[in-house]
Amino acid sequence: MPVERIDLEKCDGCAVCVESCSTDVLRMKEQTGKVYAAYPEDCHSCSLCAADCPVGAIQVSFVTHIPKELLPY
């Protein structure tokens, strides 16, 4: 499951990340003019939004759960 961290202090509302998101995960809040993850479960962790953000407000990482039975130890 992907984890997006959006630093709202850095976000300037340019919407470049929204444009670069191929899975339509990111949206802009009309009230604040800031980005948010509307559909985080649809994120593919491609990190295009983070790479394209001109102010570095977005970080994407991938977290997965491995069942205990599959661990080699």
All heavy atoms as TSV, in Angstrom:
chain	resi	resn	atom	element	x	y	z
A	1	MET	N	N	0.838	-1.176	0.000
A	1	MET	CA	C	0.000	0.000	0.000
A	1	MET	C	C	0.888	1.246	0.000
A	1	MET	O	O	1.791	1.358	0.801
A	1	MET	CB	C	-0.903	-0.002	1.222
A	1	MET	CG	C	-1.609	1.317	1.441
A	1	MET	SD	S	-2.824	1.266	2.749
A	1	MET	CE	C	-4.182	0.637	1.820
A	2	PRO	N	N	0.637	2.167	-0.875
A	2	PRO	CA	C	1.445	3.377	-0.939
A	2	PRO	C	C	1.136	4.332	0.208
A	2	PRO	O	O	0.026	4.357	0.723
A	2	PRO	CB	C	1.056	4.001	-2.263
A	2	PRO	CG	C	-0.167	3.316	-2.695
A	2	PRO	CD	C	-0.302	2.053	-1.939
A	3	VAL	N	N	2.133	5.076	0.575
A	3	VAL	CA	C	1.970	6.092	1.602
A	3	VAL	C	C	2.396	7.421	1.009
A	3	VAL	O	O	3.544	7.580	0.593
A	3	VAL	CB	C	2.840	5.770	2.838
A	3	VAL	CG1	C	2.716	6.878	3.864
A	3	VAL	CG2	C	2.455	4.441	3.435
A	4	GLU	N	N	1.455	8.354	0.924
A	4	GLU	CA	C	1.766	9.687	0.435
A	4	GLU	C	C	1.874	10.627	1.618
A	4	GLU	O	O	1.035	10.609	2.506
A	4	GLU	CB	C	0.681	10.234	-0.508
A	4	GLU	CG	C	0.588	9.519	-1.810
A	4	GLU	CD	C	-0.591	8.568	-1.857
A	4	GLU	OE1	O	-1.359	8.524	-0.900
A	4	GLU	OE2	O	-0.715	7.871	-2.854
A	5	ARG	N	N	2.900	11.426	1.579
A	5	ARG	CA	C	3.033	12.480	2.579
A	5	ARG	C	C	3.012	13.794	1.823
A	5	ARG	O	O	3.862	14.035	0.964
A	5	ARG	CB	C	4.323	12.315	3.357
A	5	ARG	CG	C	4.269	11.149	4.312
A	5	ARG	CD	C	5.481	11.130	5.236
A	5	ARG	NE	N	5.384	10.047	6.174
A	5	ARG	CZ	C	5.779	8.801	5.923
A	5	ARG	NH1	N	6.308	8.503	4.770
A	5	ARG	NH2	N	5.660	7.867	6.832
A	6	ILE	N	N	2.048	14.630	2.147
A	6	ILE	CA	C	1.918	15.917	1.489
A	6	ILE	C	C	2.152	16.997	2.533
A	6	ILE	O	O	1.410	17.110	3.509
A	6	ILE	CB	C	0.525	16.076	0.850
A	6	ILE	CG1	C	0.282	14.950	-0.158
A	6	ILE	CG2	C	0.398	17.438	0.191
A	6	ILE	CD1	C	-1.134	14.858	-0.673
A	7	ASP	N	N	3.207	17.769	2.328
A	7	ASP	CA	C	3.536	18.865	3.237
A	7	ASP	C	C	2.734	20.087	2.802
A	7	ASP	O	O	3.078	20.762	1.833
A	7	ASP	CB	C	5.039	19.143	3.171
A	7	ASP	CG	C	5.489	20.165	4.186
A	7	ASP	OD1	O	4.648	20.958	4.665
A	7	ASP	OD2	O	6.689	20.194	4.496
A	8	LEU	N	N	1.657	20.348	3.520
A	8	LEU	CA	C	0.765	21.443	3.146
A	8	LEU	C	C	1.401	22.817	3.355
A	8	LEU	O	O	0.968	23.795	2.769
A	8	LEU	CB	C	-0.550	21.332	3.902
A	8	LEU	CG	C	-1.374	20.091	3.571
A	8	LEU	CD1	C	-2.649	20.054	4.401
A	8	LEU	CD2	C	-1.697	20.027	2.083
A	9	GLU	N	N	2.423	22.875	4.183
A	9	GLU	CA	C	3.162	24.135	4.360
A	9	GLU	C	C	3.927	24.483	3.080
A	9	GLU	O	O	4.023	25.645	2.701
A	9	GLU	CB	C	4.131	24.033	5.533
A	9	GLU	CG	C	3.454	23.840	6.871
A	9	GLU	CD	C	2.759	25.106	7.354
A	9	GLU	OE1	O	3.297	26.199	7.136
A	9	GLU	OE2	O	1.673	24.976	7.942
A	10	LYS	N	N	4.463	23.462	2.420
A	10	LYS	CA	C	5.229	23.680	1.184
A	10	LYS	C	C	4.338	23.822	-0.042
A	10	LYS	O	O	4.684	24.527	-0.984
A	10	LYS	CB	C	6.189	22.515	0.940
A	10	LYS	CG	C	7.378	22.478	1.831
A	10	LYS	CD	C	8.282	21.327	1.402
A	10	LYS	CE	C	9.518	21.233	2.239
A	10	LYS	NZ	N	10.369	20.109	1.800
A	11	CYS	N	N	3.197	23.136	-0.039
A	11	CYS	CA	C	2.312	23.123	-1.204
A	11	CYS	C	C	1.865	24.538	-1.541
A	11	CYS	O	O	1.317	25.248	-0.691
A	11	CYS	CB	C	1.103	22.232	-0.936
A	11	CYS	SG	S	-0.094	22.191	-2.286
A	12	ASP	N	N	2.097	24.936	-2.792
A	12	ASP	CA	C	1.684	26.279	-3.218
A	12	ASP	C	C	0.435	26.249	-4.099
A	12	ASP	O	O	0.020	27.272	-4.630
A	12	ASP	CB	C	2.817	27.000	-3.925
A	12	ASP	CG	C	3.271	26.318	-5.202
A	12	ASP	OD1	O	2.665	25.304	-5.606
A	12	ASP	OD2	O	4.246	26.809	-5.811
A	13	GLY	N	N	-0.164	25.066	-4.255
A	13	GLY	CA	C	-1.412	24.949	-4.999
A	13	GLY	C	C	-1.277	25.046	-6.503
A	13	GLY	O	O	-2.249	25.327	-7.198
A	14	CYS	N	N	-0.100	24.751	-7.029
A	14	CYS	CA	C	0.130	24.873	-8.474
A	14	CYS	C	C	-0.576	23.783	-9.282
A	14	CYS	O	O	-0.778	23.928	-10.474
A	14	CYS	CB	C	1.619	24.872	-8.785
A	14	CYS	SG	S	2.435	23.283	-8.521
A	15	ALA	N	N	-0.918	22.661	-8.659
A	15	ALA	CA	C	-1.633	21.533	-9.265
A	15	ALA	C	C	-0.821	20.752	-10.295
A	15	ALA	O	O	-1.378	19.955	-11.039
A	15	ALA	CB	C	-2.963	21.971	-9.872
A	16	VAL	N	N	0.477	20.923	-10.326
A	16	VAL	CA	C	1.324	20.135	-11.227
A	16	VAL	C	C	1.221	18.656	-10.881
A	16	VAL	O	O	1.129	17.807	-11.767
A	16	VAL	CB	C	2.793	20.617	-11.168
A	16	VAL	CG1	C	3.718	19.666	-11.895
A	16	VAL	CG2	C	2.909	22.015	-11.742
A	17	CYS	N	N	1.179	18.330	-9.615
A	17	CYS	CA	C	1.082	16.934	-9.179
A	17	CYS	C	C	-0.244	16.311	-9.615
A	17	CYS	O	O	-0.285	15.152	-9.994
A	17	CYS	CB	C	1.244	16.832	-7.674
A	17	CYS	SG	S	0.035	17.792	-6.731
A	18	VAL	N	N	-1.310	17.080	-9.562
A	18	VAL	CA	C	-2.621	16.586	-9.981
A	18	VAL	C	C	-2.592	16.248	-11.468
A	18	VAL	O	O	-3.109	15.218	-11.891
A	18	VAL	CB	C	-3.721	17.627	-9.678
A	18	VAL	CG1	C	-5.065	17.160	-10.200
A	18	VAL	CG2	C	-3.799	17.898	-8.182
A	19	GLU	N	N	-1.955	17.097	-12.245
A	19	GLU	CA	C	-1.838	16.880	-13.695
A	19	GLU	C	C	-0.989	15.651	-14.011
A	19	GLU	O	O	-1.254	14.937	-14.969
A	19	GLU	CB	C	-1.207	18.104	-14.359
A	19	GLU	CG	C	-1.975	19.385	-14.153
A	19	GLU	CD	C	-3.150	19.522	-15.085
A	19	GLU	OE1	O	-3.072	19.024	-16.215
A	19	GLU	OE2	O	-4.143	20.126	-14.658
A	20	SER	N	N	0.042	15.392	-13.199
A	20	SER	CA	C	0.958	14.292	-13.501
A	20	SER	C	C	0.491	12.945	-12.958
A	20	SER	O	O	1.047	11.912	-13.317
A	20	SER	CB	C	2.358	14.602	-12.976
A	20	SER	OG	O	2.361	14.667	-11.569
A	21	CYS	N	N	-0.540	12.930	-12.135
A	21	CYS	CA	C	-1.029	11.675	-11.553
A	21	CYS	C	C	-1.871	10.918	-12.569
A	21	CYS	O	O	-2.992	11.314	-12.887
A	21	CYS	CB	C	-1.840	11.955	-10.295
A	21	CYS	SG	S	-2.432	10.455	-9.507
A	22	SER	N	N	-1.347	9.807	-13.059
A	22	SER	CA	C	-2.034	9.032	-14.096
A	22	SER	C	C	-3.214	8.230	-13.568
A	22	SER	O	O	-4.062	7.782	-14.334
A	22	SER	CB	C	-1.051	8.098	-14.791
A	22	SER	OG	O	-0.553	7.155	-13.871
A	23	THR	N	N	-3.296	8.034	-12.260
A	23	THR	CA	C	-4.398	7.262	-11.689
A	23	THR	C	C	-5.448	8.145	-11.024
A	23	THR	O	O	-6.349	7.638	-10.362
A	23	THR	CB	C	-3.868	6.226	-10.676
A	23	THR	OG1	O	-3.095	6.895	-9.692
A	23	THR	CG2	C	-3.046	5.161	-11.366
A	24	ASP	N	N	-5.335	9.451	-11.183
A	24	ASP	CA	C	-6.334	10.405	-10.700
A	24	ASP	C	C	-6.522	10.326	-9.185
A	24	ASP	O	O	-7.631	10.487	-8.672
A	24	ASP	CB	C	-7.664	10.171	-11.431
A	24	ASP	CG	C	-8.558	11.391	-11.423
A	24	ASP	OD1	O	-8.020	12.514	-11.366
A	24	ASP	OD2	O	-9.781	11.231	-11.468
A	25	VAL	N	N	-5.430	10.077	-8.463
A	25	VAL	CA	C	-5.481	9.959	-7.009
A	25	VAL	C	C	-5.560	11.339	-6.351
A	25	VAL	O	O	-6.282	11.535	-5.383
A	25	VAL	CB	C	-4.244	9.188	-6.476
A	25	VAL	CG1	C	-4.125	9.295	-4.971
A	25	VAL	CG2	C	-4.307	7.738	-6.907
A	26	LEU	N	N	-4.813	12.279	-6.882
A	26	LEU	CA	C	-4.705	13.593	-6.255
A	26	LEU	C	C	-5.767	14.563	-6.757
A	26	LEU	O	O	-6.100	14.571	-7.938
A	26	LEU	CB	C	-3.313	14.172	-6.506
A	26	LEU	CG	C	-2.155	13.343	-5.972
A	26	LEU	CD1	C	-0.830	13.969	-6.360
A	26	LEU	CD2	C	-2.246	13.186	-4.468
A	27	ARG	N	N	-6.257	15.372	-5.850
A	27	ARG	CA	C	-7.251	16.400	-6.161
A	27	ARG	C	C	-6.878	17.673	-5.404
A	27	ARG	O	O	-6.110	17.636	-4.457
A	27	ARG	CB	C	-8.656	15.967	-5.724
A	27	ARG	CG	C	-9.161	14.700	-6.376
A	27	ARG	CD	C	-9.515	14.965	-7.839
A	27	ARG	NE	N	-9.839	13.761	-8.550
A	27	ARG	CZ	C	-11.051	13.290	-8.728
A	27	ARG	NH1	N	-12.086	13.915	-8.223
A	27	ARG	NH2	N	-11.243	12.178	-9.416
A	28	MET	N	N	-7.486	18.768	-5.809
A	28	MET	CA	C	-7.287	20.037	-5.123
A	28	MET	C	C	-8.523	20.338	-4.274
A	28	MET	O	O	-9.642	20.170	-4.731
A	28	MET	CB	C	-7.081	21.180	-6.121
A	28	MET	CG	C	-5.856	21.042	-6.983
A	28	MET	SD	S	-4.308	21.074	-6.067
A	28	MET	CE	C	-4.266	22.766	-5.527
A	29	LYS	N	N	-8.287	20.786	-3.043
A	29	LYS	CA	C	-9.393	21.233	-2.198
A	29	LYS	C	C	-9.718	22.669	-2.583
A	29	LYS	O	O	-8.841	23.537	-2.554
A	29	LYS	CB	C	-9.010	21.184	-0.722
A	29	LYS	CG	C	-9.045	19.818	-0.135
A	29	LYS	CD	C	-8.924	19.873	1.373
A	29	LYS	CE	C	-9.012	18.473	1.926
A	29	LYS	NZ	N	-8.986	18.451	3.375
A	30	GLU	N	N	-10.952	22.902	-2.952
A	30	GLU	CA	C	-11.352	24.238	-3.368
A	30	GLU	C	C	-11.231	25.245	-2.227
A	30	GLU	O	O	-10.855	26.393	-2.444
A	30	GLU	CB	C	-12.780	24.222	-3.904
A	30	GLU	CG	C	-12.897	23.543	-5.254
A	30	GLU	CD	C	-14.301	23.630	-5.816
A	30	GLU	OE1	O	-15.034	24.575	-5.474
A	30	GLU	OE2	O	-14.648	22.745	-6.600
A	31	GLN	N	N	-11.533	24.816	-1.004
A	31	GLN	CA	C	-11.514	25.716	0.139
A	31	GLN	C	C	-10.110	26.219	0.461
A	31	GLN	O	O	-9.922	27.376	0.814
A	31	GLN	CB	C	-12.080	25.045	1.402
A	31	GLN	CG	C	-13.479	24.521	1.260
A	31	GLN	CD	C	-13.518	23.076	0.758
A	31	GLN	OE1	O	-12.584	22.577	0.148
A	31	GLN	NE2	N	-14.634	22.411	1.011
A	32	THR	N	N	-9.107	25.315	0.348
A	32	THR	CA	C	-7.743	25.677	0.753
A	32	THR	C	C	-6.814	25.905	-0.421
A	32	THR	O	O	-5.755	26.511	-0.256
A	32	THR	CB	C	-7.134	24.574	1.640
A	32	THR	OG1	O	-7.029	23.369	0.864
A	32	THR	CG2	C	-7.973	24.327	2.874
A	33	GLY	N	N	-7.171	25.370	-1.582
A	33	GLY	CA	C	-6.280	25.466	-2.731
A	33	GLY	C	C	-5.059	24.568	-2.600
A	33	GLY	O	O	-4.047	24.777	-3.256
A	34	LYS	N	N	-5.157	23.556	-1.757
A	34	LYS	CA	C	-4.058	22.613	-1.520
A	34	LYS	C	C	-4.453	21.228	-2.030
A	34	LYS	O	O	-5.616	20.883	-2.131
A	34	LYS	CB	C	-3.741	22.514	-0.023
A	34	LYS	CG	C	-3.412	23.830	0.642
A	34	LYS	CD	C	-2.037	24.308	0.288
A	34	LYS	CE	C	-1.741	25.599	1.034
A	34	LYS	NZ	N	-0.361	25.970	0.988
A	35	VAL	N	N	-3.443	20.428	-2.307
A	35	VAL	CA	C	-3.653	19.085	-2.836
A	35	VAL	C	C	-3.965	18.100	-1.701
A	35	VAL	O	O	-3.545	18.306	-0.557
A	35	VAL	CB	C	-2.411	18.630	-3.640
A	35	VAL	CG1	C	-1.225	18.373	-2.740
A	35	VAL	CG2	C	-2.708	17.405	-4.460
A	36	TYR	N	N	-4.715	17.052	-2.041
A	36	TYR	CA	C	-4.947	15.958	-1.095
A	36	TYR	C	C	-5.124	14.670	-1.893
A	36	TYR	O	O	-5.412	14.706	-3.091
A	36	TYR	CB	C	-6.175	16.224	-0.208
A	36	TYR	CG	C	-7.504	16.104	-0.907
A	36	TYR	CD1	C	-8.302	14.978	-0.734
A	36	TYR	CD2	C	-7.970	17.106	-1.743
A	36	TYR	CE1	C	-9.527	14.865	-1.371
A	36	TYR	CE2	C	-9.198	17.005	-2.385
A	36	TYR	CZ	C	-9.969	15.879	-2.192
A	36	TYR	OH	O	-11.172	15.763	-2.829
A	37	ALA	N	N	-4.919	13.541	-1.233
A	37	ALA	CA	C	-5.074	12.242	-1.877
A	37	ALA	C	C	-6.526	11.807	-1.737
A	37	ALA	O	O	-6.953	11.343	-0.683
A	37	ALA	CB	C	-4.147	11.217	-1.248
A	38	ALA	N	N	-7.299	11.954	-2.797
A	38	ALA	CA	C	-8.719	11.609	-2.778
A	38	ALA	C	C	-8.930	10.100	-2.811
A	38	ALA	O	O	-9.871	9.593	-2.214
A	38	ALA	CB	C	-9.428	12.267	-3.952
A	39	TYR	N	N	-8.066	9.397	-3.535
A	39	TYR	CA	C	-8.185	7.945	-3.680
A	39	TYR	C	C	-6.834	7.279	-3.435
A	39	TYR	O	O	-6.238	6.717	-4.351
A	39	TYR	CB	C	-8.696	7.593	-5.083
A	39	TYR	CG	C	-9.983	8.287	-5.424
A	39	TYR	CD1	C	-9.997	9.412	-6.234
A	39	TYR	CD2	C	-11.195	7.825	-4.921
A	39	TYR	CE1	C	-11.184	10.072	-6.535
A	39	TYR	CE2	C	-12.377	8.467	-5.210
A	39	TYR	CZ	C	-12.370	9.588	-6.018
A	39	TYR	OH	O	-13.535	10.228	-6.304
A	40	PRO	N	N	-6.320	7.324	-2.204
A	40	PRO	CA	C	-4.973	6.790	-1.932
A	40	PRO	C	C	-4.836	5.306	-2.245
A	40	PRO	O	O	-3.749	4.845	-2.602
A	40	PRO	CB	C	-4.761	7.067	-0.444
A	40	PRO	CG	C	-6.118	7.304	0.108
A	40	PRO	CD	C	-6.962	7.841	-1.011
A	41	GLU	N	N	-5.934	4.557	-2.174
A	41	GLU	CA	C	-5.869	3.118	-2.447
A	41	GLU	C	C	-5.611	2.826	-3.928
A	41	GLU	O	O	-5.199	1.723	-4.282
A	41	GLU	CB	C	-7.155	2.418	-1.989
A	41	GLU	CG	C	-8.412	2.829	-2.735
A	41	GLU	CD	C	-9.065	4.125	-2.280
A	41	GLU	OE1	O	-8.573	4.773	-1.340
A	41	GLU	OE2	O	-10.082	4.500	-2.879
A	42	ASP	N	N	-5.806	3.807	-4.790
A	42	ASP	CA	C	-5.561	3.622	-6.226
A	42	ASP	C	C	-4.141	4.006	-6.654
A	42	ASP	O	O	-3.776	3.827	-7.810
A	42	ASP	CB	C	-6.554	4.450	-7.045
A	42	ASP	CG	C	-7.976	3.936	-6.913
A	42	ASP	OD1	O	-8.154	2.777	-6.500
A	42	ASP	OD2	O	-8.911	4.701	-7.225
A	43	CYS	N	N	-3.352	4.530	-5.731
A	43	CYS	CA	C	-1.988	4.964	-6.053
A	43	CYS	C	C	-1.109	3.769	-6.424
A	43	CYS	O	O	-1.141	2.729	-5.760
A	43	CYS	CB	C	-1.387	5.698	-4.856
A	43	CYS	SG	S	0.301	6.255	-5.115
A	44	HIS	N	N	-0.352	3.910	-7.490
A	44	HIS	CA	C	0.550	2.857	-7.950
A	44	HIS	C	C	1.991	3.093	-7.530
A	44	HIS	O	O	2.891	2.390	-7.968
A	44	HIS	CB	C	0.495	2.730	-9.470
A	44	HIS	CG	C	-0.816	2.241	-9.966
A	44	HIS	ND1	N	-1.164	2.297	-11.275
A	44	HIS	CD2	C	-1.885	1.696	-9.337
A	44	HIS	CE1	C	-2.382	1.813	-11.441
A	44	HIS	NE2	N	-2.833	1.452	-10.280
A	45	SER	N	N	2.228	4.104	-6.713
A	45	SER	CA	C	3.560	4.453	-6.204
A	45	SER	C	C	4.555	4.748	-7.322
A	45	SER	O	O	5.728	4.427	-7.215
A	45	SER	CB	C	4.118	3.349	-5.300
A	45	SER	OG	O	3.289	3.160	-4.190
A	46	CYS	N	N	4.088	5.356	-8.395
A	46	CYS	CA	C	4.993	5.686	-9.499
A	46	CYS	C	C	5.876	6.885	-9.164
A	46	CYS	O	O	6.907	7.096	-9.794
A	46	CYS	CB	C	4.205	5.958	-10.783
A	46	CYS	SG	S	3.237	7.488	-10.731
A	47	SER	N	N	5.458	7.694	-8.204
A	47	SER	CA	C	6.190	8.859	-7.716
A	47	SER	C	C	6.295	10.000	-8.724
A	47	SER	O	O	7.118	10.895	-8.551
A	47	SER	CB	C	7.585	8.469	-7.223
A	47	SER	OG	O	7.478	7.569	-6.147
A	48	LEU	N	N	5.502	9.989	-9.778
A	48	LEU	CA	C	5.525	11.098	-10.732
A	48	LEU	C	C	5.098	12.402	-10.068
A	48	LEU	O	O	5.654	13.464	-10.352
A	48	LEU	CB	C	4.632	10.813	-11.933
A	48	LEU	CG	C	5.151	9.781	-12.921
A	48	LEU	CD1	C	4.098	9.525	-14.003
A	48	LEU	CD2	C	6.436	10.257	-13.547
A	49	CYS	N	N	4.128	12.331	-9.187
A	49	CYS	CA	C	3.673	13.541	-8.503
A	49	CYS	C	C	4.798	14.157	-7.688
A	49	CYS	O	O	5.000	15.370	-7.712
A	49	CYS	CB	C	2.467	13.240	-7.615
A	49	CYS	SG	S	2.748	11.980	-6.360
A	50	ALA	N	N	5.544	13.322	-6.979
A	50	ALA	CA	C	6.656	13.812	-6.164
A	50	ALA	C	C	7.777	14.362	-7.034
A	50	ALA	O	O	8.362	15.400	-6.728
A	50	ALA	CB	C	7.172	12.693	-5.264
A	51	ALA	N	N	8.059	13.684	-8.131
A	51	ALA	CA	C	9.134	14.129	-9.029
A	51	ALA	C	C	8.782	15.447	-9.719
A	51	ALA	O	O	9.650	16.289	-9.947
A	51	ALA	CB	C	9.417	13.060	-10.073
A	52	ASP	N	N	7.503	15.631	-10.031
A	52	ASP	CA	C	7.084	16.831	-10.756
A	52	ASP	C	C	6.792	18.026	-9.849
A	52	ASP	O	O	6.723	19.156	-10.331
A	52	ASP	CB	C	5.839	16.532	-11.598
A	52	ASP	CG	C	6.147	15.640	-12.786
A	52	ASP	OD1	O	7.333	15.453	-13.100
A	52	ASP	OD2	O	5.190	15.133	-13.404
A	53	CYS	N	N	6.614	17.806	-8.566
A	53	CYS	CA	C	6.285	18.893	-7.648
A	53	CYS	C	C	7.454	19.878	-7.574
A	53	CYS	O	O	8.550	19.521	-7.137
A	53	CYS	CB	C	5.976	18.354	-6.255
A	53	CYS	SG	S	5.597	19.660	-5.068
A	54	PRO	N	N	7.247	21.124	-7.993
A	54	PRO	CA	C	8.349	22.083	-8.030
A	54	PRO	C	C	8.844	22.528	-6.653
A	54	PRO	O	O	9.949	23.051	-6.537
A	54	PRO	CB	C	7.766	23.270	-8.804
A	54	PRO	CG	C	6.299	23.148	-8.677
A	54	PRO	CD	C	6.009	21.685	-8.518
A	55	VAL	N	N	8.051	22.315	-5.609
A	55	VAL	CA	C	8.470	22.747	-4.276
A	55	VAL	C	C	8.791	21.574	-3.342
A	55	VAL	O	O	9.095	21.775	-2.175
A	55	VAL	CB	C	7.401	23.663	-3.625
A	55	VAL	CG1	C	7.258	24.953	-4.401
A	55	VAL	CG2	C	6.068	22.961	-3.502
A	56	GLY	N	N	8.719	20.339	-3.865
A	56	GLY	CA	C	9.067	19.160	-3.069
A	56	GLY	C	C	8.113	18.884	-1.918
A	56	GLY	O	O	8.540	18.447	-0.857
A	57	ALA	N	N	6.835	19.126	-2.133
A	57	ALA	CA	C	5.845	18.962	-1.069
A	57	ALA	C	C	5.322	17.538	-0.928
A	57	ALA	O	O	4.625	17.248	0.039
A	57	ALA	CB	C	4.670	19.910	-1.312
A	58	ILE	N	N	5.662	16.645	-1.859
A	58	ILE	CA	C	5.089	15.295	-1.838
A	58	ILE	C	C	6.192	14.245	-1.729
A	58	ILE	O	O	7.207	14.326	-2.412
A	58	ILE	CB	C	4.254	15.023	-3.106
A	58	ILE	CG1	C	3.131	16.045	-3.213
A	58	ILE	CG2	C	3.701	13.605	-3.102
A	58	ILE	CD1	C	2.314	15.925	-4.476
A	59	GLN	N	N	5.952	13.267	-0.865
A	59	GLN	CA	C	6.816	12.096	-0.751
A	59	GLN	C	C	5.935	10.863	-0.903
A	59	GLN	O	O	4.855	10.791	-0.321
A	59	GLN	CB	C	7.514	12.040	0.600
A	59	GLN	CG	C	8.515	13.144	0.821
A	59	GLN	CD	C	9.149	13.027	2.209
A	59	GLN	OE1	O	8.616	12.397	3.101
A	59	GLN	NE2	N	10.300	13.649	2.355
A	60	VAL	N	N	6.401	9.897	-1.678
A	60	VAL	CA	C	5.657	8.653	-1.866
A	60	VAL	C	C	6.578	7.497	-1.503
A	60	VAL	O	O	7.729	7.446	-1.905
A	60	VAL	CB	C	5.198	8.486	-3.342
A	60	VAL	CG1	C	4.470	7.163	-3.525
A	60	VAL	CG2	C	4.309	9.645	-3.755
A	61	SER	N	N	6.049	6.577	-0.721
A	61	SER	CA	C	6.786	5.358	-0.411
A	61	SER	C	C	5.806	4.197	-0.497
A	61	SER	O	O	4.603	4.395	-0.528
A	61	SER	CB	C	7.434	5.432	0.969
A	61	SER	OG	O	6.461	5.607	1.962
A	62	PHE	N	N	6.333	3.016	-0.536
A	62	PHE	CA	C	5.484	1.831	-0.658
A	62	PHE	C	C	5.664	0.971	0.576
A	62	PHE	O	O	6.785	0.610	0.932
A	62	PHE	CB	C	5.845	1.036	-1.912
A	62	PHE	CG	C	4.826	-0.008	-2.252
A	62	PHE	CD1	C	3.649	0.331	-2.881
A	62	PHE	CD2	C	5.037	-1.329	-1.921
A	62	PHE	CE1	C	2.692	-0.630	-3.193
A	62	PHE	CE2	C	4.094	-2.296	-2.232
A	62	PHE	CZ	C	2.916	-1.944	-2.869
A	63	VAL	N	N	4.570	0.667	1.229
A	63	VAL	CA	C	4.582	-0.169	2.420
A	63	VAL	C	C	3.789	-1.422	2.103
A	63	VAL	O	O	2.690	-1.353	1.570
A	63	VAL	CB	C	3.937	0.573	3.614
A	63	VAL	CG1	C	3.895	-0.314	4.836
A	63	VAL	CG2	C	4.669	1.857	3.905
A	64	THR	N	N	4.363	-2.551	2.417
A	64	THR	CA	C	3.657	-3.801	2.147
A	64	THR	C	C	3.667	-4.683	3.388
A	64	THR	O	O	4.549	-4.582	4.228
A	64	THR	CB	C	4.293	-4.545	0.953
A	64	THR	OG1	O	3.496	-5.677	0.651
A	64	THR	CG2	C	5.704	-4.999	1.249
A	65	HIS	N	N	2.693	-5.514	3.467
A	65	HIS	CA	C	2.607	-6.463	4.566
A	65	HIS	C	C	2.932	-7.849	4.028
A	65	HIS	O	O	2.278	-8.327	3.102
A	65	HIS	CB	C	1.206	-6.454	5.177
A	65	HIS	CG	C	1.006	-7.534	6.187
A	65	HIS	ND1	N	1.554	-7.476	7.444
A	65	HIS	CD2	C	0.336	-8.698	6.122
A	65	HIS	CE1	C	1.222	-8.562	8.107
A	65	HIS	NE2	N	0.481	-9.325	7.325
A	66	ILE	N	N	3.948	-8.474	4.602
A	66	ILE	CA	C	4.308	-9.829	4.215
A	66	ILE	C	C	3.805	-10.777	5.307
A	66	ILE	O	O	4.178	-10.635	6.471
A	66	ILE	CB	C	5.845	-9.986	4.051
A	66	ILE	CG1	C	6.341	-9.021	2.983
A	66	ILE	CG2	C	6.214	-11.428	3.715
A	66	ILE	CD1	C	7.847	-8.956	2.869
A	67	PRO	N	N	2.960	-11.729	4.940
A	67	PRO	CA	C	2.452	-12.669	5.945
A	67	PRO	C	C	3.600	-13.416	6.637
A	67	PRO	O	O	4.591	-13.779	5.994
A	67	PRO	CB	C	1.587	-13.633	5.134
A	67	PRO	CG	C	1.233	-12.885	3.911
A	67	PRO	CD	C	2.400	-11.970	3.625
A	68	LYS	N	N	3.445	-13.635	7.906
A	68	LYS	CA	C	4.473	-14.293	8.715
A	68	LYS	C	C	4.864	-15.644	8.136
A	68	LYS	O	O	6.034	-16.041	8.182
A	68	LYS	CB	C	3.944	-14.444	10.143
A	68	LYS	CG	C	4.947	-14.951	11.130
A	68	LYS	CD	C	4.340	-14.981	12.513
A	68	LYS	CE	C	5.336	-15.517	13.506
A	68	LYS	NZ	N	4.779	-15.558	14.853
A	69	GLU	N	N	3.915	-16.345	7.559
A	69	GLU	CA	C	4.189	-17.666	6.998
A	69	GLU	C	C	5.176	-17.626	5.831
A	69	GLU	O	O	5.807	-18.627	5.510
A	69	GLU	CB	C	2.892	-18.335	6.508
A	69	GLU	CG	C	1.800	-18.446	7.541
A	69	GLU	CD	C	1.006	-17.163	7.719
A	69	GLU	OE1	O	0.592	-16.541	6.717
A	69	GLU	OE2	O	0.803	-16.768	8.885
A	70	LEU	N	N	5.290	-16.497	5.179
A	70	LEU	CA	C	6.164	-16.389	4.018
A	70	LEU	C	C	7.570	-15.916	4.361
A	70	LEU	O	O	8.449	-15.934	3.502
A	70	LEU	CB	C	5.553	-15.424	2.985
A	70	LEU	CG	C	4.216	-15.857	2.399
A	70	LEU	CD1	C	3.720	-14.807	1.443
A	70	LEU	CD2	C	4.341	-17.200	1.690
A	71	LEU	N	N	7.778	-15.497	5.592
A	71	LEU	CA	C	9.108	-15.037	5.987
A	71	LEU	C	C	10.037	-16.227	6.179
A	71	LEU	O	O	9.643	-17.276	6.707
A	71	LEU	CB	C	9.019	-14.233	7.286
A	71	LEU	CG	C	8.254	-12.926	7.170
A	71	LEU	CD1	C	8.103	-12.266	8.552
A	71	LEU	CD2	C	8.950	-11.962	6.220
A	72	PRO	N	N	11.290	-16.097	5.746
A	72	PRO	CA	C	12.229	-17.228	5.794
A	72	PRO	C	C	12.758	-17.519	7.203
A	72	PRO	O	O	13.441	-18.499	7.401
A	72	PRO	CB	C	13.373	-16.788	4.878
A	72	PRO	CG	C	13.317	-15.307	4.911
A	72	PRO	CD	C	11.868	-14.945	5.079
A	73	TYR	N	N	12.454	-16.737	8.161
A	73	TYR	CA	C	12.990	-16.963	9.518
A	73	TYR	C	C	11.913	-17.185	10.519
A	73	TYR	O	O	10.771	-17.009	10.332
A	73	TYR	CB	C	13.879	-15.797	9.962
A	73	TYR	CG	C	13.289	-14.447	9.744
A	73	TYR	CD1	C	12.472	-13.858	10.694
A	73	TYR	CD2	C	13.540	-13.735	8.567
A	73	TYR	CE1	C	11.924	-12.621	10.477
A	73	TYR	CE2	C	13.005	-12.486	8.368
A	73	TYR	CZ	C	12.193	-11.937	9.333
A	73	TYR	OH	O	11.654	-10.707	9.133
